[in-house]
Amino acid sequence: MEKINQAELKEFLDEKVQLYNSPKFIESDPIQIPHRFTVKEDIEIIAFLVATIAWGNRKSIINSGNKIAELLGNAPHDFVINHREHDLDRLLRFVHRTFNGIDLQFFIHSLKNIYENHGGLESVFKKNATKSSIQPAIHSFKKIFFSIPHPERTMKHVSDPLKNSAAKRINMFLRWMVRNDTTGVDFGIWKTLDPALLSCPLDVHSGNVARSLGLLSRKQNDAKALLELDSSLRKLDPVDPVKYDFALFGLGVFENFK
């Protein structure tokens, strides 16, 4: 794409946001699974679990997300809080790529600890966000998440921005929870965090499109690249910068934009 000025770029991307930030997006995206729930705690727990396994083929992610919901009796919060140890046995049959039943069992243990001793998921992220970024809150969340005895292997399934990770899956989860759009895709059920602090879920698709559009120059999709992309997107819309995730992802996945 030939170089365009910032006003033209904003207009182009705003049009793509309108196109892709619509209820149709839900039909082919893992966000459809938390959309089946209505209670805040159910939505955030299943959303966190689905976002955690969100890598690879989207159809496969959706299938695996549905399996998690079924294993939790389609009552995620109730299962997390009220399960007995023998209820966790059935989770051992779960596997999605490198995330397996041992990991899922620990995630349930840790979520129970977070809801019983730390005020829930929203509270943990809220306490540790700064005035300019939510990334330090992800680092603190990981520390709290693994503050109880845990399998070493499970730690790789929660990213840490302070170890130079773009933390794509947690940033996607946070977009789902915090960003309140008018079309009913993102939930906006976390009212204590400002959408302006959110970071774009940076992956192969959004990264490549961002580079093509001159929004990103760094070649690796890491925490430094995320900082650069955040800065570019906040210039286009300081109030709701991650709405452009829909544009970047849609251009990459649905339009094969180069």
Secondary structure, DSSP 8 states (H G I E B T S, - for coil): -----HHHHHHHHHHHHHHHSSHHHHHTSGGGTGGG--SHHHHHHHHHHHHHT--S-HHHHHHHHHHHHHHTTT-HHHHHHH--GGGGGGGGG-EETTEEHHHHHHHHHHHHHHHHHSS-HHHHHHHH--SS-SHHHHHHHHHHHTSS---GGGGGGS--GGGTB--HHHHHHHHHHH-B-SSSSSB---TTS-GGG------HHHHHHHHHTTS---SS-BHHHHHHHHHHHHHH-SSSGGGHHHHHHHHHHTS---
